[in-house]
Amino acid sequence: MSDDRLIVALDVPNIIAGMDLVNKLGETVSFYKIGLGMLTGGGLALADELKQEHNKRIFLDLKLFDIGATVEAAVKGIAKYELDFLTVHGDPNVVKAAKEGAANSDLKILAVTILTSLDREDLNENLYKPGNISDLVVERAERAFKAGADGVIASPLESKKIRNLSSASGKLIVTPGVRPKGAELGDQKRISTPRDAIQNGSSHIVVGRPIVKSSNPKLAANNIVNEIKS
């Protein structure tokens, strides 16, 4: 049985590979993430098909960032697909514009705090202000909530601190960088296990390669679902 706290990232090149994986996973998975990597391979068409014909929940991970009018127009168009989650960068002006675009729809706007593939050295290169990376994530999350975000994307290492914010009441915390015990880290630097992420306050976890690259994706997904439920 599925648990929609598990979101499987369809990190595959095109709609054909995406549907093949969805068919392999069957009823074990009810929620999928489609990102930029598959957008030119039919990602929006796949999102629409999974939502309308297969009754799956869809997280469109586009991390939108532009001037307010452009973000609002883009989100307004995406909202017509009746998807579930959409990511934008966590800058308050971007969040506010996205919320305007999503008005009168059920689309949840999730703000990206700091990518889980980045560490403090990376932030220095990107000219982020000094400070502990965990504190910066929490600060960006709080500002995003105040701007109207329905939730945030954050590392499992920061989810507990974010969940303790008064402004986080009733908000979503969606956590990438989740790896079952023994799985390879890949390009993620701030990670945790599925159980720890949920216990620390994450509402959903996103898992890609440990399932997508598994010789038995359905078994890998089922093991994670069991870990979440435990």
Secondary structure, DSSP 8 states (H G I E B T S, - for coil): ---TTEEEE--SSSHHHHHHHHHHHGGG--EEEEEGGGGGGTHHHHHHHHHHHH--EEEEEEEE-S-HHHHHHHHHHHHTT--SEEEEES-HHHHHHHHHHTTTS--EEEEE-S-TT--HHHHHHTT--SS-HHHHHHHHHHHHHHTT-SEEE--TTTHHHHHTSGGGTT-EEEE--B--TT---TT-SS-B-HHHHHHTT-SEEEE-HHHHTSSSHHHHHHHHHHHHH-
